[in-house]
Amino acid sequence: IAPIFLRSETSASTNVCVALEVSGARPYLMRIKGGAAETRERRHADRPDAVLRTPASTLTQLLYQRIGPFTATRRGLRIVGGRRPWLALRLQSYFVPA
């Protein structure tokens, strides 16, 4: 999902790393750096800026911009940790609406 829908105007200086804990799935990591996006399985040594815990349907609707961050929070999205958790609030803005 990440590389295909990344906005072309995303700055090359953007550096965001978000761990995703989706109910019923293995933990994943989404990194946006240098105008490119990468999604992969989370490793023990990763140091994400933010850790998001959410149902799969809420994450999908948020990234496709069908819902906003406040609605996502009402539907179960939680920021549960990380070194710079405020960066997770801008995650949706890096993706093209689908």
C-alpha positions as CSV (number, residue, x, y, z in Angstrom):
1,I,0.0,0.0,0.0
2,A,2.7,2.5,0.9
3,P,4.8,3.0,-2.2
4,I,1.9,3.2,-4.6
5,F,-0.1,5.8,-2.8
6,L,2.6,8.1,-1.5
7,R,2.1,11.7,-2.6
8,S,4.6,12.9,-5.2
9,E,5.0,16.2,-3.4
10,T,6.3,14.5,-0.2
11,S,9.5,16.3,0.8
12,A,12.8,14.5,0.4
13,S,13.6,15.6,4.0
14,T,10.5,13.7,5.4
15,N,11.6,11.0,7.8
16,V,8.8,9.2,9.6
17,C,8.7,5.7,11.0
18,V,5.5,4.3,12.3
19,A,5.0,0.8,13.8
20,L,1.5,-0.7,13.1
21,E,-0.1,-3.1,15.5
22,V,-3.2,-4.3,13.8
23,S,-5.6,-6.6,15.5
24,G,-5.1,-10.2,14.4
25,A,-1.9,-9.4,12.3
26,R,1.8,-9.4,12.8
27,P,3.4,-6.0,13.6
28,Y,4.5,-4.0,10.6
29,L,6.6,-0.9,10.1
30,M,5.9,1.9,7.7
31,R,8.8,4.2,6.9
32,I,8.6,7.4,4.8
33,K,12.0,8.7,4.1
34,G,13.6,10.6,1.2
35,G,10.3,10.8,-0.8
36,A,9.9,7.0,-0.7
37,A,7.8,4.7,1.4
38,E,8.5,1.2,2.7
39,T,6.3,-1.2,4.5
40,R,7.8,-4.3,6.1
41,E,7.5,-6.7,9.0
42,R,8.6,-5.1,12.3
43,R,11.9,-6.2,13.7
44,H,13.0,-6.2,17.3
45,A,15.8,-3.6,16.7
46,D,13.4,-1.1,15.1
47,R,13.0,2.3,16.9
48,P,9.7,3.7,15.5
49,D,8.7,7.4,16.0
50,A,5.2,6.2,16.9
51,V,3.4,3.0,17.6
52,L,-0.2,2.8,16.4
53,R,-2.6,0.1,17.6
54,T,-5.8,-0.1,15.5
55,P,-8.3,-2.4,13.9
56,A,-7.5,-3.2,10.2
57,S,-10.6,-1.5,8.9
58,T,-9.9,1.7,10.7
59,L,-6.3,1.9,9.4
60,T,-7.4,1.2,5.8
61,Q,-10.1,3.9,5.9
62,L,-7.7,6.3,7.4
63,L,-4.9,5.8,4.8
64,Y,-7.5,5.9,2.0
65,Q,-8.7,9.2,3.6
66,R,-12.3,7.9,3.9
67,I,-12.2,9.0,7.6
68,G,-10.1,11.6,9.5
69,P,-7.9,11.1,12.5
70,F,-10.7,12.0,15.0
71,T,-13.1,9.5,13.6
72,A,-10.3,6.9,13.5
73,T,-9.7,7.6,17.2
74,R,-13.4,6.9,17.9
75,R,-13.1,3.7,15.9
76,G,-10.2,2.3,18.0
77,L,-7.0,4.0,16.7
78,R,-4.6,4.5,19.6
79,I,-1.1,6.0,19.7
80,V,0.6,3.7,22.3
81,G,4.2,4.7,22.2
82,G,7.3,5.8,20.2
83,R,10.0,8.3,20.4
84,R,8.1,11.1,18.6
85,P,4.4,10.0,18.7
86,W,3.1,13.4,17.4
87,L,4.5,12.5,13.9
88,A,1.8,9.8,13.6
89,L,-0.8,12.6,13.4
90,R,0.5,13.6,9.9
91,L,0.7,10.0,8.5
92,Q,-2.5,10.4,6.5
93,S,-1.2,13.5,4.8
94,Y,1.6,11.7,3.1
95,F,-0.8,9.5,1.0
96,V,-2.9,10.3,-2.0
97,P,-6.7,9.9,-1.4
98,A,-7.8,6.7,-3.0
